[in-house]
Amino acid sequence: MGFMASLALLFLGLGYSYVEGMTNLSKEEDLELEEQVNMLNKPPIKTVKDEVGDIFDCVDIEKQPAFDHLLLKNHKLQTKPSFNPVLLTNNGVASTSTHSRTLPKRVGCPQGTVPIRRTRKEDLIRAKTFSESYFATISPLTTEKPGQHVSPQLFGDNNTRLFSYYKGKDNKGCFNILCFGFVQVDKDHPIGQVLPHGDQVEMPLAIAQDVRSRNWWLLNVDKAIQYGYWPYLLFSHMEEGGSQGAWGGVAIGDAGQPSPPMGSGTFPNDVAHASYIKRLAVTDADYRFGSPDRDTIQRYADVPKCYGVTDYGVRKEGGYTFMYGGPGGQCGD
């Protein structure tokens, strides 16, 4: 059985990202975006508006946007992983903590439906500009990337949100459900939802491949939430597990302007406030967990005067832990 990587991520914030500017569209591009909006926004069975004004449409789980992907036309919906997600908790991914792990309010979609954040044309325009900047900052091997982030350029506000990003066989990527691919399964907790605030807020996330279906699941292992999955058919080299894992933060700013903060905006030496990721773990095909080998981990901060990373290795209370982030500022080109 091939190696399977499951990434246990506890993010305060993946990064504070901000890019100014709007794109001037041709008539053809405008029509193309209109068509894409119509395809992404399926007829709702129920509509919910949350506290920040986001609109979520409860759509038939079998008719959600993911299944418009050409590779998923004959895809059979998987409503839950074949493995027991509790295995992830029992192997040390989640633990007791004094920090908040509260979740946003449930959207409350009816059974048989899933919440899909309603897409507007301006969302796609912003996403196009931001994705080009973001895609240039990540490894070409990146296929799935979840966590928390603040992105005024992507969402038009300063709220912290749960996000996902994936890059498929066509070497193109997108955030959340702004393109076809990610299959939403949970009826209460959608991708793109605003998260609660606090001094240090934990979110124990894991990406784990189901060895039977070969799909890659996104899970909250503390709250037993199965957000959904990326079908293995989307990827060219992830059918039998993964070979690399990465944890950290990204901050993206407008050229010539001060760089934005990353994480909580403090350097890793501010233990009481800095962003951290703990209980890093990888698992084999039998869901046996272990901490990464410290000697095989590469630590990287491209602008040390603005952002940093401190590797604590394996700690008694938190497993493999590191802290990261920084205030940004005048960081150069």
N, C-alpha and C positions, 0 to 999 in steps of 0.2 A: 504494500500500500504506500502511496506517495506521501511525502511530508505535507502536513497541513498546518498553516499558520493561523493562529487565532490571536488577535491583537486586543489585549485588555487595556482600554484607554480611559483614564479619568482626567478630563480636561476642565479647567476653569475657563479657559478660552483658547481656542486654537490660534486666534490672532485678531487684531483690530485692523481691518483693511479698509482703505478709502481711496477711490480713484475718481477724480472729477471728470466731467465732460459727457456730452451726449453725441450720438452718431447721427449725421445727416443721411437720410435715406432717400434712395431713388424710388420712383413709383413702383418699379418691379419688386424692390426689397420690401416696401411697405405692404404690398399685396401678399407677398410671401409670408410676412409676419402675421398678417390677418388670418391667413389659412392655418398657420401653426397654432395660433391662439384658439381657433375654432376646434382644432383636433385635440388640443390639450384639455380644453374645458368640456367635459362630458356632461350630458343632461343629469342634473342632480335629483336624487330622491328626497334629500333634505339639505338645507343650507344653514351653516352656523357662522356667526360673526363673533370673534373673540374680543378680549378687553382692549387690544391694541388696534382693532379695526381690520385684522386679516379675515378674509372670507374663505371658509373651507366648504367645499361641496362634497356631500356624501354620495358617492357614485357606486354603482354596481361593481363589486369586486372583480367580476369577470370581464367588465367593460372598461376598466381603468386605462389610462394612456399607455402604460407599459406595453400592452399587447398590440399596439399599433407598430411596434418595432418589427421590421421585416424578418428578423431572425426568430421572433416569438409568435408568429402567426399560428403555429400549431402547438404552442407551449401549453402544457398542462399545469394549471395553478396548483401550487403547494401551499396549503393553509397553515402548516406548522412544520418545524423541522422533525426529522425522524429520530434525532437524538434528544435526550432530556436536557434542556438548558440548565437544570439544577447541577448537572455535572460540572459546569463551568464554575459555579459558586463553590461546590465542595472541593474543588481543586485549588482554591485560594485566590480566585479572581476578585471576589467581593469579601468584605469584612466589616466589622463594626467600625464606626468612625464618629468623631465629634462634629464633623462638618456636615452641612446641610445636604440632603439628597432629595429634596422635594421636587415634585414634578409639576408641570403646568396642569391646569384644569383639563379634564377629559373633554374632548370634542363631543363625544356621545353620538356617534353615527349608529344607525340601526344595524341589526345583525344582517350580514350579507353585503354590507357596503363598507367603503373605506373613505377616510377624509383626504381630499386632494386640495391643496391650496390653489385658489382660483388665480389663473395667470392673466395678466394684462399685457398689452403690447409693450408698454414701457418696461415691464419686467424683462422681457426678452431683449430689448435694446440694451438695458443695463447689463444683463447677463453676458451678452456678446462682448461688450467692451471689457468687462471684468474678467471673463474667462480667458481672454487672450493674455492678459497680464498674469493671471494666476497660473495658467498652464505653463508659462515660461519659467516659473519658480520651482516646479516640482520635478521629481525624477521621471524620466521617460518610462520607467518600469511601473510607475504607480497605476493601479487599476481601480482600487476602491479607497476612499478616504472619508471617514466620518469624524464628527466632533462638534465643538461649539465654536461659533465665531460671531463677530460683530462686523457687518458689512453695509455701510450706508450706500455704497455704490451698487450693491446687488439688490438690496431690499428697500432703499430709500429711507432708512431710519437707523437709530443707534441701539436697537434691541439685540440682546444676545439670543441666538437661535441654534437649535439643533440642525446640522446640515450634513449632507453627504455629497460626494463628488465621485464620478467614475469616468474611466476612459476605456473604450471598447476596442473591438477589432479594427474599426475604421480609423483608429488613432484620434478620435474626437471625444471630448468629454463634456459633461454638463453638471450643474448643481441641482440637487434635489430632484424634482420631477419636472424640470424645464425642458426635458426631452424624454424620449421613450426609453425604457430600460428597467429602472428600479421598480420592483413589484411591492406596493404597499399592502400589508396584511393586517396590522393592528387597526382596529376601528376607532380608537380613542386618541392615539398619540402619533400625529403625522410628522413626517420630515418637513423642516422649515418652520416649526412651531417655536414661538418665543418661550425662553426658559426663565425661571426665577433668578433673582439676583441675591447676592450675599457676599460676605468677606471672602470666603472660599467655599465654592459650591462644587460638589463632586458629581460626576456622572460616570458610572462604571459601564462602559461600552465594550462590546466584543464583536469581532468579525470571525465567524466560524463556518467552515465548509461542511455541509451535510454530505457525508461520504456515500450515501445512497443516491440522492438526487444530483449531487455535485454542485448544487446552488450555494451561494455565499450569503449567509444570514447576518443581519445587523440586529444585535440584541442588547438590551439593558439587563445585565445579569443580576442586579440587585433588586429590581422591581419586576422581574420576570416578564418583561415586555419584549415581544418579538415584532419589531417594526416592519420587517419585510426582508426581501432578498434581491440579490443580483443574480439572474439566471446565468449558469456557467457558459451558455452559448454566446454570451456577449463578449467573452474574452478568448484570446488566442493561445494563452499559455497558463491557464488557471484551472484546467479540468481535473487535474490530479493533485491539488494542493498548491501551496505557494512556497517560495524559497527565500523570501526576504520580508522583513517587517520594518516599519518606520514609525516613530513617534516624535511629536514636536509641534512647533508653531511656525506660522508664516505671517509676515506683515508686508503689505503692499501699499505703496503710496504714489501719488502723482509725481511725475518727473519734475525736478527742480523745487519741490516743496519738502518741508520737514517730513520725515518718515513717521508713521503712526506708531502708537504703543503696540506691544505684543503681549498677549496674555492679560495680566492684571495691570501691566504698565510699570512693574517694578523689577529690579534685577533679582536673580536667584538667591542672593544673600539675604533678602528680606523674607525670612522663613514664614513669618506670620501672614504675609499677603501675596507672595509670589505664586504664580501658576506652577502646578506640579503635575506630574503623571506618575502614578505608582502602580504596583502590582503588574508590571510588565510581564507578560507570559506568552509562551508559544505552546502549541499542543500537537501531538501526533494524531494519526487517524483514529486512535482509540480514545481520544480526548484525555490523554494523560498530560498534565500540565507541568511546566518547569520554567524557571526564570532563564532569560537569555544568558549565554556565556559572556561575561563582561569583556573578555579578551577579544571577542568578535564584534563588539559594538563600536561604531565610529561616532564620535561626538563632533558636532559642527555648528559653529556660529559665525556667519559670514561677516558680520560687522560687530565685533566685540565691544566697541565703545557705545553701542546702542542696545545690543541684546546679548544675553549670555545663557549658558547652560551649565549646570552643576550636577554631576553624576554621583549619587550616593551609593550605588550598588544595591545589594540586598540588605534590607533593614528588617529588624525583628517584627515591627508592627505593620510596615507598609509594603513588604516585599521589595522587588527591584524598583527603585525610585530615582527620579531626577526632577530638578526644578529648572524653569526656563522663563525667558521673557525679558522685557526691558522697556524703557520709556520712549525709545525712538529718538527723534530730533533730527539734527543736521548730520546725517549719516553718510553723505557723499553720494556718488552715482550708483 
